[in-house]
Amino acid sequence: NMTKQEKDTYLRCLVYAVKVYRLRRGMTQEQLAISSGYVDGVAPRSTMSKIERGKIDLTQSKIKDISEALGITPIDLMLEAERQLNNDHK
């Protein structure tokens, strides 16, 4: 099992990967939030901002929704997160 610090580090890398792909696609936080289903009464841009800052943990289903909205697979997102994780520890 991962320690809390390891989980926090991994989440930071995962949400950074979301931001990397979002920027590559030229999408705003609001566009990505709406495309991935965050339209339940809260401000979509605010929600995506919280995700990208690691304030909201991502469930597997949300990782899938976000990946699809970005036109990638969850594996692509995880691989980018792993790259960030490896870069962090060098």
C-alpha positions in Angstrom: 0.0 0.0 0.0 1.1 3.5 -0.7 1.8 6.0 2.1 -0.2 9.2 2.2 2.8 11.1 0.8 3.1 8.6 -2.1 -0.6 9.0 -2.9 -0.4 12.7 -2.8 2.7 12.7 -5.1 0.9 10.3 -7.5 -2.2 12.4 -7.5 -0.2 15.5 -8.2 1.5 13.8 -11.2 -1.9 12.5 -12.4 -3.6 15.9 -12.3 -0.5 17.4 -14.0 -1.0 14.9 -16.8 -4.6 16.0 -17.1 -3.4 19.6 -17.5 -0.7 18.7 -20.0 -3.2 16.9 -22.3 -5.8 19.6 -21.8 -3.3 22.3 -22.9 -2.1 20.1 -25.8 -5.8 20.0 -27.0 -6.2 23.7 -26.6 -9.1 23.2 -24.2 -10.1 25.5 -21.4 -10.7 24.1 -17.9 -14.4 24.8 -18.4 -14.5 22.9 -21.8 -12.8 19.9 -20.3 -15.0 19.9 -17.2 -18.2 20.0 -19.3 -17.0 17.4 -21.8 -16.1 15.0 -19.0 -19.5 15.4 -17.2 -18.9 18.0 -14.5 -22.1 19.9 -14.9 -23.9 19.0 -11.7 -24.8 22.5 -10.4 -21.3 23.6 -9.6 -19.1 25.9 -11.7 -17.4 23.5 -14.2 -14.2 25.6 -14.5 -13.9 25.8 -10.7 -14.2 22.0 -10.5 -11.5 21.4 -13.1 -9.3 23.9 -11.4 -9.6 22.0 -8.2 -8.9 18.7 -10.0 -5.7 20.2 -11.6 -4.5 21.5 -8.2 -5.0 18.0 -6.7 -7.9 19.2 -4.4 -10.3 16.6 -5.7 -9.2 12.9 -5.9 -10.1 11.2 -9.2 -12.1 8.0 -9.3 -11.4 5.4 -12.0 -14.7 6.4 -13.7 -13.7 10.1 -13.7 -10.3 9.3 -15.1 -12.1 7.4 -17.9 -14.5 10.3 -18.5 -11.6 12.9 -18.6 -9.5 10.7 -20.8 -12.3 10.3 -23.3 -13.0 14.0 -23.3 -9.3 14.6 -24.1 -9.4 12.0 -26.9 -6.9 9.7 -25.2 -7.2 6.4 -23.2 -6.8 6.2 -19.4 -3.6 4.4 -20.1 -2.2 7.4 -21.9 -3.0 9.5 -18.9 -1.4 7.1 -16.5 1.7 6.8 -18.6 2.1 10.6 -18.6 1.6 10.6 -14.8 4.3 7.9 -14.5 6.6 10.0 -16.6 6.0 12.9 -14.3 6.6 10.7 -11.3 9.9 9.5 -12.6 11.0 13.0 -13.5 10.1 14.1 -9.9 12.4 11.5 -8.4 15.5 12.2 -10.5 
